Amino acid sequence: MIRFVEQNIQGVFLVENFTAQDSRGVFVKTLSVDKLQQNGFTSPFSESYYSKSFKNVIRGMHFQTPPFEHDKLVYVTEGAILDVILDIRTSSITYGECLSFNLSSFGSSVLIPKGCAHGFLTLSDTATVVYNVTTEYEPSADKGILWDSFGFNWGIESPIISERDKGFPNFKETHFFNNEDFNYRSFRFGRK
């Protein structure tokens, strides 16, 4: 049975996946539409991606701006990561706060609502991370926040980071959040 555990940032859920293991290997159920709907999620997934990263790689902090923002379901199929979520919804009581989770293969997933930035640090030699999102990728809306600018301690001194991610603006200096579109009226999935 899949179980949703609501977190301190409204709309973020740790999803405890159903896992069965026997002599053949492991079976993991990562998605239940009924459980998603019971927890307020109304939008269907539009795209699914996966990335493979090496140890000490940080990817993030990524998000898409309105009207292309998306809810996201993230899980690991191989390896282990430190998954990080930052609330960038200006009307949220947890605006500017972050959460982190240790995710690994055969473990939990994280459901991330619109209006949150996402990133992760690879803890294992390699990690494969799957992202299911509710909108299609839109290059003009693809934005980010500098990984070390919002007060989170990643526990690493010299991570491997792409030039693109190194060039993201500092959280306190970003202009995105002055936009009315970041003032979410509802924290339920699939709606503003």
Contacts in CASP RR format, 6 or more apart in sequence:
PFRMAT RR
TARGET T0000
AUTHOR 0000-0000-0000
METHOD contacts of the structure
MODEL  1
MIRFVEQNIQGVFLVENFTAQDSRGVFVKTLSVDKLQQNGFTSPFSESYY
SKSFKNVIRGMHFQTPPFEHDKLVYVTEGAILDVILDIRTSSITYGECLS
FNLSSFGSSVLIPKGCAHGFLTLSDTATVVYNVTTEYEPSADKGILWDSF
GFNWGIESPIISERDKGFPNFKETHFFNNEDFNYRSFRFGRK
1 18 0 8 1.000
2 15 0 8 1.000
2 16 0 8 1.000
2 17 0 8 1.000
2 18 0 8 1.000
2 29 0 8 1.000
2 32 0 8 1.000
2 35 0 8 1.000
3 15 0 8 1.000
3 16 0 8 1.000
4 13 0 8 1.000
4 14 0 8 1.000
4 15 0 8 1.000
4 16 0 8 1.000
4 35 0 8 1.000
4 38 0 8 1.000
4 39 0 8 1.000
4 111 0 8 1.000
5 13 0 8 1.000
5 14 0 8 1.000
5 15 0 8 1.000
5 16 0 8 1.000
6 12 0 8 1.000
6 13 0 8 1.000
6 39 0 8 1.000
7 13 0 8 1.000
7 14 0 8 1.000
7 99 0 8 1.000
8 94 0 8 1.000
8 97 0 8 1.000
8 99 0 8 1.000
9 85 0 8 1.000
9 87 0 8 1.000
9 92 0 8 1.000
9 94 0 8 1.000
9 97 0 8 1.000
9 98 0 8 1.000
9 99 0 8 1.000
9 116 0 8 1.000
10 92 0 8 1.000
10 93 0 8 1.000
10 94 0 8 1.000
10 113 0 8 1.000
10 187 0 8 1.000
11 111 0 8 1.000
11 113 0 8 1.000
11 187 0 8 1.000
11 188 0 8 1.000
11 189 0 8 1.000
12 85 0 8 1.000
12 99 0 8 1.000
12 110 0 8 1.000
12 111 0 8 1.000
12 112 0 8 1.000
12 113 0 8 1.000
12 116 0 8 1.000
13 39 0 8 1.000
13 110 0 8 1.000
13 111 0 8 1.000
14 101 0 8 1.000
14 108 0 8 1.000
14 109 0 8 1.000
14 110 0 8 1.000
15 30 0 8 1.000
15 73 0 8 1.000
15 75 0 8 1.000
15 108 0 8 1.000
15 109 0 8 1.000
15 110 0 8 1.000
15 111 0 8 1.000
16 107 0 8 1.000
16 108 0 8 1.000
17 28 0 8 1.000
17 29 0 8 1.000
17 30 0 8 1.000
17 75 0 8 1.000
17 107 0 8 1.000
17 108 0 8 1.000
17 109 0 8 1.000
18 28 0 8 1.000
18 29 0 8 1.000
19 26 0 8 1.000
19 27 0 8 1.000
19 28 0 8 1.000
19 29 0 8 1.000
19 106 0 8 1.000
19 107 0 8 1.000
20 26 0 8 1.000
20 27 0 8 1.000
21 27 0 8 1.000
21 106 0 8 1.000
26 106 0 8 1.000
28 106 0 8 1.000
28 107 0 8 1.000
30 73 0 8 1.000
30 75 0 8 1.000
30 109 0 8 1.000
30 130 0 8 1.000
31 73 0 8 1.000
31 132 0 8 1.000
36 111 0 8 1.000
36 189 0 8 1.000
39 111 0 8 1.000
39 189 0 8 1.000
40 188 0 8 1.000
40 189 0 8 1.000
40 190 0 8 1.000
41 71 0 8 1.000
41 111 0 8 1.000
41 189 0 8 1.000
41 190 0 8 1.000
42 188 0 8 1.000
42 189 0 8 1.000
42 190 0 8 1.000
42 191 0 8 1.000
43 70 0 8 1.000
43 71 0 8 1.000
43 134 0 8 1.000
43 189 0 8 1.000
43 190 0 8 1.000
44 134 0 8 1.000
45 73 0 8 1.000
45 132 0 8 1.000
45 133 0 8 1.000
45 134 0 8 1.000
46 70 0 8 1.000
46 133 0 8 1.000
46 134 0 8 1.000
46 135 0 8 1.000
46 136 0 8 1.000
47 132 0 8 1.000
47 133 0 8 1.000
47 135 0 8 1.000
47 136 0 8 1.000
47 137 0 8 1.000
48 130 0 8 1.000
48 131 0 8 1.000
48 132 0 8 1.000
48 133 0 8 1.000
49 130 0 8 1.000
49 131 0 8 1.000
49 133 0 8 1.000
50 77 0 8 1.000
50 128 0 8 1.000
50 129 0 8 1.000
50 130 0 8 1.000
50 131 0 8 1.000
51 59 0 8 1.000
51 128 0 8 1.000
51 129 0 8 1.000
51 131 0 8 1.000
52 78 0 8 1.000
52 126 0 8 1.000
52 127 0 8 1.000
52 128 0 8 1.000
53 59 0 8 1.000
53 81 0 8 1.000
53 120 0 8 1.000
53 122 0 8 1.000
53 126 0 8 1.000
53 127 0 8 1.000
53 129 0 8 1.000
54 122 0 8 1.000
54 125 0 8 1.000
54 126 0 8 1.000
54 160 0 8 1.000
55 122 0 8 1.000
55 123 0 8 1.000
55 124 0 8 1.000
55 125 0 8 1.000
55 126 0 8 1.000
56 121 0 8 1.000
56 122 0 8 1.000
56 156 0 8 1.000
56 158 0 8 1.000
56 159 0 8 1.000
56 160 0 8 1.000
57 121 0 8 1.000
57 122 0 8 1.000
57 159 0 8 1.000
57 160 0 8 1.000
57 161 0 8 1.000
58 119 0 8 1.000
58 120 0 8 1.000
58 121 0 8 1.000
58 122 0 8 1.000
58 147 0 8 1.000
58 154 0 8 1.000
58 156 0 8 1.000
58 159 0 8 1.000
58 160 0 8 1.000
58 161 0 8 1.000
58 165 0 8 1.000
59 119 0 8 1.000
59 120 0 8 1.000
59 162 0 8 1.000
59 165 0 8 1.000
60 117 0 8 1.000
60 118 0 8 1.000
60 119 0 8 1.000
60 120 0 8 1.000
60 144 0 8 1.000
60 145 0 8 1.000
60 147 0 8 1.000
60 165 0 8 1.000
60 168 0 8 1.000
61 84 0 8 1.000
61 86 0 8 1.000
61 117 0 8 1.000
61 118 0 8 1.000
61 119 0 8 1.000
61 144 0 8 1.000
61 145 0 8 1.000
61 146 0 8 1.000
61 147 0 8 1.000
61 150 0 8 1.000
61 168 0 8 1.000
62 117 0 8 1.000
62 118 0 8 1.000
62 119 0 8 1.000
62 142 0 8 1.000
62 143 0 8 1.000
62 144 0 8 1.000
63 69 0 8 1.000
63 88 0 8 1.000
63 115 0 8 1.000
63 116 0 8 1.000
63 117 0 8 1.000
63 118 0 8 1.000
63 143 0 8 1.000
63 144 0 8 1.000
63 145 0 8 1.000
64 70 0 8 1.000
64 135 0 8 1.000
64 137 0 8 1.000
64 138 0 8 1.000
64 141 0 8 1.000
64 142 0 8 1.000
64 143 0 8 1.000
65 141 0 8 1.000
65 143 0 8 1.000
65 176 0 8 1.000
65 179 0 8 1.000
65 181 0 8 1.000
66 141 0 8 1.000
66 179 0 8 1.000
66 181 0 8 1.000
66 182 0 8 1.000
67 181 0 8 1.000
68 135 0 8 1.000
68 136 0 8 1.000
68 138 0 8 1.000
68 141 0 8 1.000
69 114 0 8 1.000
69 115 0 8 1.000
69 135 0 8 1.000
69 141 0 8 1.000
69 181 0 8 1.000
70 114 0 8 1.000
70 133 0 8 1.000
70 134 0 8 1.000
70 135 0 8 1.000
71 111 0 8 1.000
71 112 0 8 1.000
71 113 0 8 1.000
71 114 0 8 1.000
71 133 0 8 1.000
71 134 0 8 1.000
71 189 0 8 1.000
71 190 0 8 1.000
72 111 0 8 1.000
72 112 0 8 1.000
72 118 0 8 1.000
72 131 0 8 1.000
72 132 0 8 1.000
72 133 0 8 1.000
72 134 0 8 1.000
73 109 0 8 1.000
73 110 0 8 1.000
73 111 0 8 1.000
73 112 0 8 1.000
73 131 0 8 1.000
73 132 0 8 1.000
73 133 0 8 1.000
74 83 0 8 1.000
74 103 0 8 1.000
74 109 0 8 1.000
74 110 0 8 1.000
74 112 0 8 1.000
74 118 0 8 1.000
74 120 0 8 1.000
74 129 0 8 1.000
74 130 0 8 1.000
74 131 0 8 1.000
74 132 0 8 1.000
75 103 0 8 1.000
75 107 0 8 1.000
75 108 0 8 1.000
75 109 0 8 1.000
75 110 0 8 1.000
75 129 0 8 1.000
75 130 0 8 1.000
76 103 0 8 1.000
76 104 0 8 1.000
76 105 0 8 1.000
76 107 0 8 1.000
76 127 0 8 1.000
76 128 0 8 1.000
76 129 0 8 1.000
76 130 0 8 1.000
77 105 0 8 1.000
77 128 0 8 1.000
77 129 0 8 1.000
77 130 0 8 1.000
78 105 0 8 1.000
78 126 0 8 1.000
78 127 0 8 1.000
78 128 0 8 1.000
79 104 0 8 1.000
79 105 0 8 1.000
79 122 0 8 1.000
79 123 0 8 1.000
79 124 0 8 1.000
79 125 0 8 1.000
79 126 0 8 1.000
79 127 0 8 1.000
79 128 0 8 1.000
80 102 0 8 1.000
80 103 0 8 1.000
80 104 0 8 1.000
80 105 0 8 1.000
80 122 0 8 1.000
80 123 0 8 1.000
80 124 0 8 1.000
80 127 0 8 1.000
81 102 0 8 1.000
81 103 0 8 1.000
81 104 0 8 1.000
81 120 0 8 1.000
81 121 0 8 1.000
81 122 0 8 1.000
81 123 0 8 1.000
81 124 0 8 1.000
81 127 0 8 1.000
81 129 0 8 1.000
82 100 0 8 1.000
82 101 0 8 1.000
82 102 0 8 1.000
82 103 0 8 1.000
82 120 0 8 1.000
82 121 0 8 1.000
82 123 0 8 1.000
82 154 0 8 1.000
83 100 0 8 1.000
83 101 0 8 1.000
83 102 0 8 1.000
83 103 0 8 1.000
83 110 0 8 1.000
83 118 0 8 1.000
83 119 0 8 1.000
83 120 0 8 1.000
84 98 0 8 1.000
84 99 0 8 1.000
84 100 0 8 1.000
84 118 0 8 1.000
84 119 0 8 1.000
84 120 0 8 1.000
84 121 0 8 1.000
84 152 0 8 1.000
84 154 0 8 1.000
85 98 0 8 1.000
85 99 0 8 1.000
85 100 0 8 1.000
85 110 0 8 1.000
85 112 0 8 1.000
85 116 0 8 1.000
85 117 0 8 1.000
85 118 0 8 1.000
85 119 0 8 1.000
86 96 0 8 1.000
86 97 0 8 1.000
86 98 0 8 1.000
86 116 0 8 1.000
86 117 0 8 1.000
86 118 0 8 1.000
86 145 0 8 1.000
86 150 0 8 1.000
86 152 0 8 1.000
86 171 0 8 1.000
87 94 0 8 1.000
87 95 0 8 1.000
87 96 0 8 1.000
87 97 0 8 1.000
87 98 0 8 1.000
87 115 0 8 1.000
87 116 0 8 1.000
88 95 0 8 1.000
88 96 0 8 1.000
88 115 0 8 1.000
88 116 0 8 1.000
88 117 0 8 1.000
88 145 0 8 1.000
88 176 0 8 1.000
88 177 0 8 1.000
88 182 0 8 1.000
89 95 0 8 1.000
89 115 0 8 1.000
89 116 0 8 1.000
89 182 0 8 1.000
89 183 0 8 1.000
89 184 0 8 1.000
89 187 0 8 1.000
90 177 0 8 1.000
90 182 0 8 1.000
90 183 0 8 1.000
91 182 0 8 1.000
91 183 0 8 1.000
91 184 0 8 1.000
91 185 0 8 1.000
92 184 0 8 1.000
92 187 0 8 1.000
96 150 0 8 1.000
96 171 0 8 1.000
98 150 0 8 1.000
98 151 0 8 1.000
98 152 0 8 1.000
100 152 0 8 1.000
101 108 0 8 1.000
101 110 0 8 1.000
102 123 0 8 1.000
103 109 0 8 1.000
103 110 0 8 1.000
103 120 0 8 1.000
103 129 0 8 1.000
104 124 0 8 1.000
105 128 0 8 1.000
111 189 0 8 1.000
112 118 0 8 1.000
113 187 0 8 1.000
113 189 0 8 1.000
114 184 0 8 1.000
114 189 0 8 1.000
114 190 0 8 1.000
114 192 0 8 1.000
115 182 0 8 1.000
115 184 0 8 1.000
117 144 0 8 1.000
117 145 0 8 1.000
119 147 0 8 1.000
120 129 0 8 1.000
121 154 0 8 1.000
121 155 0 8 1.000
121 156 0 8 1.000
121 159 0 8 1.000
134 190 0 8 1.000
143 168 0 8 1.000
143 176 0 8 1.000
144 165 0 8 1.000
144 168 0 8 1.000
144 169 0 8 1.000
145 168 0 8 1.000
145 169 0 8 1.000
145 170 0 8 1.000
145 171 0 8 1.000
145 174 0 8 1.000
146 165 0 8 1.000
146 166 0 8 1.000
146 167 0 8 1.000
146 168 0 8 1.000
146 169 0 8 1.000
146 170 0 8 1.000
146 171 0 8 1.000
147 154 0 8 1.000
147 159 0 8 1.000
147 161 0 8 1.000
147 165 0 8 1.000
147 168 0 8 1.000
148 154 0 8 1.000
149 169 0 8 1.000
149 170 0 8 1.000
149 171 0 8 1.000
149 172 0 8 1.000
150 171 0 8 1.000
169 175 0 8 1.000
176 182 0 8 1.000
184 192 0 8 1.000
185 192 0 8 1.000
186 192 0 8 1.000
END
